[in-house]
Amino acid sequence: MKSSIKLDNVRNVKKKKPQVKEKPVHFYAEPKKIYPRKVKGTFANLRKLAVFLLLGLYYGLPWIRWDGQQALLFDLPARKFHIFGLTFWPQDFFYLALLLIAAGVALFFFTALAGRLWCGYACPQTVWTEVFIWMEQWVEGDRNKQMGLDKKPWSWRKLRIKSTKQFLWVTFSLFTGFTFVGYFTPILELGSQLIHFNLGPWEAFWILFYSFATYGNAGWMREQVCLYMCPYARFQSAMFDQDTLIISYDQDRGEPRGRRSRKADPAEVGLGSCIDCNLCVQVCPTGIDIRDGLQYECIGCAACIDVCDEVMDKMDYPKGLIKYTTESAISGEKTRVLRARIWIYGVALFIVLASLIVGIVNRSPLELDVLRDRNSLYRETSEGLIENIYSLRLINKDNRPHLLNLSVQGIDGVQLIGETESIPLNSGEYKELTVKLRVDPINLDKVSTEVVFTLESIGDTPIEVTQEGRFLGKLIK
């Protein structure tokens, strides 16, 4: 009896279901740290040369003096932009627009011609990241030592090494931020303020902000900026075609890949030239495998070419398993360098640059704008003359003051009334004048007649600028 009751109790007991742990769903995959391997070779040397040239220009230009002042200074409070003896004003925004257009067209031109040269050799993110990687390798060692150090538990040695690296990163970032602000505040003055702890709030803010941006982007984010933040990687394919220079792995020659003895003949063991050493992956700053084909993550730095050529030399195989090539060459067709889009981009770039250069060469330091008073077409004076009123805007874009004379031509006997002689105009000054033109109606043969205002400086180097206007009146029958 007792046993039957126990059996019933056992049958009635609900079996508990095992608790299954739900796996969390991540909307953002945490990136694995990339440890780029040191690489030597032709393209590595070209990257180093580009880094030294570009950073040399960035850190050196603010210290160059020209005519007693900083050669390159963007003085925003004074609205002056000094560029090697030339002073530009907000009125010269046209030249900045041309410069930006030229930069955009140049990017299209060189991308269509040679792929991501900008990303691999000249992009600020690439250049500063390269320097930060050099400092990291100098302090922590090469790839294997860095990986080993990160796996070890914290110790006094690890803390000392990591602190030294961070000190170098922060110092270099602060110097970068200081130099950046030196393009907008005279760098000698900025240095004096820094030494005496007398920085203005805006200077201090931008030094720290740009330093933090450099430290974060080049020290920590690195390839994440290229992969997720930079839009260029997304739309570059619109500029690529079959004849664009890209970095590619020769699958026909390399596959099937596999390890083998150095003395083994690949044909006898049934393998291609790729020994599957994975060095091309280890040197890649974005961590991709170039053997998987063309990928948007590839920045065209050619580190994989250098290391693969080095391996091919050791194996006594021909170089070029990974190389710069085109899709046309891969498919056995002839590569066309000079094609329609190259001509279009090239001609457009030439026109924009030529316009920019011609505009700067012919740029006048004086500017004159003529606006006729539109409240009335004209008026008759008591002497029977026809009178028009004009507002003149005078701008001195020179670095020195000028005394100016104003005159007008275009109609016989025209009279110019107002401030016309020895008009003082300081450097950067903007002045408005109101003048009147009076004409005897006998000398008018049209209702609307063109007149030319001339503004001329008085001095050793005369400067003259002209501006057209319209004179309205009535005809005498």
C-alpha positions in Angstrom: 0.0 0.0 0.0 2.7 2.4 1.0 4.7 1.6 -2.2 1.7 2.3 -4.4 1.2 5.7 -2.7 4.8 6.5 -3.3 4.5 5.4 -7.0 1.5 7.7 -7.4 3.3 10.6 -5.8 6.3 10.1 -8.1 4.0 10.0 -11.2 2.2 13.2 -10.0 5.4 15.1 -9.5 6.0 17.6 -12.3 9.3 17.2 -13.9 11.2 20.5 -13.8 12.5 21.7 -17.2 16.2 22.5 -17.2 16.8 26.3 -17.3 18.4 27.3 -20.5 20.5 30.5 -20.4 19.5 32.9 -23.1 22.4 34.2 -25.0 22.5 38.0 -25.1 22.0 39.6 -28.5 24.7 42.2 -29.3 23.9 44.9 -31.8 27.6 45.9 -31.9 30.4 43.4 -32.2 33.3 44.4 -30.1 36.3 44.6 -32.3 39.4 42.5 -31.7 42.6 44.4 -31.2 44.8 44.3 -34.2 48.5 44.0 -33.7 50.2 45.0 -37.1 53.4 43.2 -37.7 56.5 45.2 -38.7 57.2 45.2 -42.4 60.0 46.2 -44.7 60.0 46.9 -48.4 59.6 49.4 -51.1 56.0 50.5 -50.2 56.8 50.6 -46.5 59.6 53.0 -47.3 57.2 55.1 -49.4 54.8 55.3 -46.5 57.6 56.4 -44.1 58.6 59.0 -46.6 55.0 60.3 -46.8 54.7 60.4 -43.0 57.9 62.4 -42.6 57.0 64.8 -45.4 53.4 65.4 -44.3 54.1 65.6 -40.6 57.2 67.8 -41.3 54.9 70.2 -43.2 52.2 70.1 -40.5 54.6 70.7 -37.5 57.0 73.0 -39.4 54.8 75.5 -41.3 53.6 77.5 -38.3 57.3 78.3 -37.4 58.2 79.7 -40.8 58.4 83.5 -40.9 57.6 85.6 -44.0 57.9 89.4 -44.2 58.3 89.6 -40.5 55.1 87.6 -39.6 54.0 84.0 -39.5 53.9 82.6 -43.1 50.7 80.6 -42.6 48.2 82.1 -40.2 44.4 82.1 -40.2 43.6 85.1 -38.0 39.9 84.6 -37.4 39.3 87.5 -35.0 40.9 89.9 -37.5 39.3 88.0 -40.4 42.7 87.8 -42.1 44.3 84.7 -43.7 48.0 85.1 -44.3 49.5 82.6 -46.8 53.1 83.2 -47.7 52.9 87.0 -48.1 49.3 87.0 -49.5 46.5 88.2 -47.3 43.0 86.9 -48.0 39.8 88.3 -46.5 36.2 86.9 -46.2 35.5 88.6 -49.5 38.0 86.1 -51.1 35.8 83.1 -50.2 35.6 82.4 -53.9 39.3 81.2 -53.8 38.5 78.8 -50.9 35.6 77.4 -52.9 37.8 76.8 -55.9 40.4 75.1 -53.6 37.9 72.8 -52.1 36.5 71.9 -55.6 40.0 71.2 -56.8 40.6 68.9 -53.8 37.4 67.0 -54.5 38.2 66.6 -58.2 41.8 65.5 -57.4 40.4 62.9 -55.1 38.2 61.5 -57.8 41.0 61.7 -60.4 43.6 59.8 -58.3 41.1 57.3 -57.0 39.9 56.4 -60.5 43.6 56.2 -61.6 45.3 54.4 -58.7 42.7 53.4 -56.2 43.0 54.4 -52.5 46.4 56.1 -52.7 45.0 58.9 -50.4 44.0 56.4 -47.7 47.2 54.4 -47.8 49.7 57.1 -47.9 48.3 60.6 -47.2 45.2 60.4 -45.0 45.7 62.1 -41.6 44.2 59.1 -39.9 46.7 56.8 -41.6 49.7 59.1 -41.0 49.1 59.7 -37.3 48.1 56.0 -36.7 51.4 55.0 -38.3 53.3 57.2 -35.8 51.3 55.9 -32.9 52.1 52.3 -34.0 55.8 53.1 -34.3 55.8 54.4 -30.7 53.9 51.3 -29.5 56.3 48.9 -31.2 59.3 50.9 -29.9 58.1 50.6 -26.3 56.3 47.2 -26.3 58.1 45.4 -29.1 56.8 43.6 -32.2 53.5 41.8 -32.7 54.2 38.7 -30.6 55.6 40.6 -27.7 52.6 43.0 -27.6 50.2 40.0 -27.7 52.1 38.3 -24.9 52.3 41.4 -22.8 48.5 41.9 -23.1 47.8 38.3 -22.0 50.0 38.6 -18.9 48.5 39.7 -15.6 49.3 43.2 -14.4 52.7 43.6 -12.8 55.1 46.4 -12.2 56.9 45.8 -15.5 53.6 45.8 -17.5 52.5 48.9 -15.7 55.8 50.6 -16.5 55.7 49.7 -20.2 52.0 50.7 -20.7 52.6 54.0 -18.8 55.6 54.8 -21.0 53.5 54.2 -24.1 50.6 56.3 -22.8 53.0 59.1 -21.9 54.5 59.2 -25.4 51.0 59.1 -26.9 49.6 61.9 -24.7 52.7 64.1 -25.2 52.6 63.7 -29.0 48.9 64.4 -29.0 49.3 67.6 -27.0 52.0 68.8 -29.3 49.7 68.0 -32.2 46.9 70.1 -30.6 49.3 72.9 -29.8 50.5 73.0 -33.4 46.9 73.0 -34.7 46.0 76.0 -32.6 49.2 77.6 -33.8 47.7 78.0 -37.3 45.0 80.3 -35.8 46.9 82.1 -33.1 50.5 83.2 -33.7 52.5 80.2 -32.5 55.2 82.2 -30.8 52.6 84.1 -28.8 50.8 80.9 -28.1 54.0 79.3 -26.8 54.7 82.2 -24.5 51.2 82.0 -23.1 51.6 78.3 -22.6 54.9 78.7 -20.7 53.4 81.4 -18.5 50.2 79.4 -18.0 48.2 82.3 -19.5 46.3 80.5 -22.2 42.9 81.9 -23.2 39.9 79.7 -22.7 39.3 79.1 -26.5 43.0 78.3 -27.1 43.0 75.9 -24.2 39.8 74.2 -25.3 40.9 73.6 -28.9 44.4 72.4 -27.8 42.8 69.8 -25.5 40.0 68.9 -28.0 42.4 68.3 -30.9 44.8 66.5 -28.7 42.0 64.2 -27.5 40.8 63.6 -31.0 44.3 62.7 -32.1 44.9 60.4 -29.1 41.5 58.7 -29.5 41.6 58.2 -33.3 45.2 57.2 -33.8 45.8 55.5 -30.4 42.6 53.6 -29.8 40.1 53.6 -32.6 42.6 53.3 -35.5 41.0 51.0 -38.1 37.5 51.6 -36.7 37.7 55.2 -38.0 38.3 53.8 -41.5 35.7 51.0 -41.3 32.8 52.8 -39.6 33.3 56.6 -39.5 35.0 57.5 -42.9 32.4 57.8 -45.7 35.2 57.5 -48.4 35.3 53.7 -48.0 31.6 53.5 -48.8 31.4 55.5 -52.0 34.9 54.8 -53.4 33.4 52.0 -55.5 31.5 54.6 -57.6 35.0 55.8 -58.8 36.4 52.4 -59.5 36.3 50.6 -62.8 37.9 47.6 -64.5 41.1 49.7 -65.1 41.6 51.2 -61.6 44.8 50.1 -59.9 44.0 47.9 -56.9 45.9 45.4 -54.7 45.0 41.9 -55.6 46.0 38.3 -54.8 46.7 36.1 -57.8 44.4 33.1 -57.0 45.3 31.2 -60.1 48.9 31.1 -59.1 48.5 30.9 -55.3 45.8 28.3 -54.9 45.6 25.7 -53.5 47.5 27.2 -50.7 49.3 25.1 -48.1 52.5 24.7 -46.1 55.4 22.9 -47.5 59.2 22.5 -47.3 61.3 25.2 -48.9 62.9 22.6 -51.1 59.6 21.1 -52.2 58.4 21.7 -55.7 54.8 23.2 -55.6 53.8 21.3 -58.7 54.9 17.9 -57.3 53.0 18.4 -54.0 49.9 19.8 -55.8 50.1 23.3 -54.2 50.2 26.8 -55.4 52.7 29.5 -54.5 50.9 30.6 -51.4 52.4 28.9 -48.4 49.5 30.0 -46.1 51.9 31.8 -43.7 49.2 34.4 -42.9 51.8 37.2 -42.8 49.7 39.2 -45.2 47.0 39.2 -42.6 49.4 40.0 -39.7 50.8 43.1 -41.4 47.4 44.5 -42.5 46.4 47.6 -40.4 42.7 46.8 -40.8 43.1 43.1 -40.2 41.7 41.8 -43.4 42.8 38.8 -45.6 43.6 40.2 -49.0 43.3 36.6 -50.4 39.5 36.9 -49.9 39.3 39.4 -52.8 38.8 43.2 -53.1 37.2 44.5 -49.8 36.2 48.0 -48.8 38.3 47.7 -45.6 41.5 47.6 -47.7 43.1 51.1 -47.5 45.7 50.3 -50.2 48.8 50.6 -48.0 50.5 47.7 -49.8 52.0 46.2 -46.6 50.8 42.8 -47.8 52.7 43.2 -51.0 56.0 43.9 -49.2 55.7 41.0 -46.8 54.5 38.6 -49.5 57.4 39.5 -51.8 59.8 38.9 -48.9 58.3 35.4 -48.4 58.5 34.7 -52.1 62.2 35.6 -52.0 62.9 33.2 -49.2 61.0 30.4 -51.0 62.8 31.2 -54.3 59.4 31.9 -56.0 58.8 34.8 -58.4 57.5 37.9 -56.7 54.0 39.4 -57.4 51.7 36.8 -55.8 50.1 39.9 -54.2 50.6 43.0 -56.3 49.2 46.2 -57.7 47.1 45.3 -60.7 43.7 46.0 -62.3 40.6 43.8 -62.9 41.3 44.0 -66.6 44.8 42.6 -66.2 43.5 39.8 -63.9 40.9 38.8 -66.6 43.7 38.8 -69.3 42.6 42.1 -70.9 44.7 45.2 -71.6 44.6 47.9 -69.0 43.5 51.3 -70.4 45.1 54.0 -68.3 43.9 57.0 -70.4 40.2 56.4 -70.5 37.1 58.6 -70.6 36.7 59.3 -66.8 40.4 60.0 -66.4 40.2 62.6 -69.2 37.1 64.2 -67.7 38.5 64.3 -64.2 41.9 65.5 -65.5 40.5 68.3 -67.6 38.2 69.4 -64.8 41.0 69.5 -62.3 43.2 71.5 -64.8 40.4 74.0 -65.4 39.8 74.5 -61.6 43.5 74.8 -60.7 44.1 77.2 -63.6 41.2 79.4 -62.6 42.5 79.4 -59.0 46.0 80.4 -60.0 44.9 83.0 -62.6 42.5 84.5 -60.0 45.2 84.8 -57.3 47.8 86.2 -59.7 45.3 88.9 -61.0 43.8 89.5 -57.6 43.6 93.2 -56.8 44.3 94.4 -53.2 41.5 96.9 -53.6 37.9 96.2 -54.2 35.2 98.5 -55.5 31.4 97.8 -55.6 29.0 100.2 -57.2 25.3 100.2 -56.3 22.9 102.7 -57.9 20.2 104.1 -55.7 17.0 102.4 -56.8 14.6 104.6 -54.8 14.5 106.9 -57.8 15.5 106.5 -61.4 16.9 110.0 -61.6 16.2 113.6 -60.5 16.5 117.0 -62.2 18.5 119.7 -60.5 17.6 123.4 -60.5 20.3 123.9 -63.2 18.5 121.4 -65.5 21.1 118.6 -65.0 20.2 114.9 -64.6 21.4 113.5 -61.3 21.9 109.8 -60.2 23.0 108.7 -56.7 25.3 105.8 -56.1 26.6 103.9 -53.0 30.2 102.8 -53.3 31.8 100.1 -51.2 35.5 100.3 -50.8 37.6 97.5 -49.3 41.4 97.5 -48.8 42.6 93.9 -48.8 46.3 95.0 -48.7 48.6 94.8 -45.6 49.2 98.5 -45.7 47.0 101.6 -45.8 46.2 103.5 -49.0 45.2 107.0 -50.1 42.7 106.8 -52.9 41.3 109.0 -55.7 38.0 108.3 -57.3 37.0 109.3 -60.9 34.4 108.4 -63.5 34.3 108.2 -67.3 31.8 107.3 -69.9 29.7 110.5 -70.5 31.0 113.8 -71.8 31.0 116.5 -69.1 30.0 114.1 -66.3 30.4 115.7 -62.8 31.3 113.6 -59.8 30.2 115.1 -56.5 31.2 113.7 -53.1 34.4 112.5 -51.4 36.6 111.8 -54.4 40.3 112.8 -53.5 42.7 111.5 -50.9 40.3 109.0 -49.4 42.1 107.2 -46.5 41.6 103.5 -46.3 43.5 101.4 -43.7 44.5 97.8 -44.1 41.4 95.6 -44.0 39.1 98.6 -43.8 35.6 98.6 -45.3 34.1 102.0 -46.2 30.9 103.1 -47.8 30.7 106.4 -49.8 27.7 108.1 -51.3 28.4 110.0 -54.5 26.3 111.8 -57.2 26.8 112.0 -60.9 25.3 115.0 -62.8 25.1 115.1 -66.5 23.8 117.7 -69.0 20.9 115.9 -70.8 22.3 117.3 -74.1 25.2 114.8 -73.7 22.9 111.8 -73.3 22.0 109.8 -76.4 20.4 106.8 -74.6 18.1 106.4 -71.6 20.6 104.1 -70.0 24.3 104.8 -70.4 27.3 102.9 -69.1 29.7 104.7 -66.8 33.0 103.4 -65.4 34.2 104.3 -61.9 38.0 104.2 -61.3 39.6 103.9 -57.9 43.3 104.6 -57.9 45.8 104.6 -55.1 48.3 107.4 -54.6 51.8 106.1 -53.9 55.0 104.5 -55.3 53.1 101.4 -56.5 49.9 102.7 -58.0 46.9 100.2 -57.9 43.9 100.8 -60.0 40.5 99.0 -59.9 37.5 99.8 -62.1 33.8 99.0 -61.8 31.0 99.6 -64.3 27.7 101.3 -63.5 24.6 102.6 -65.3 23.4 106.2 -65.6 19.7 106.7 -66.2 18.2 109.9 -67.7 15.9 111.3 -70.3 16.6 112.3 -73.8 16.0 115.8 -75.2 14.1 115.6 -78.5 
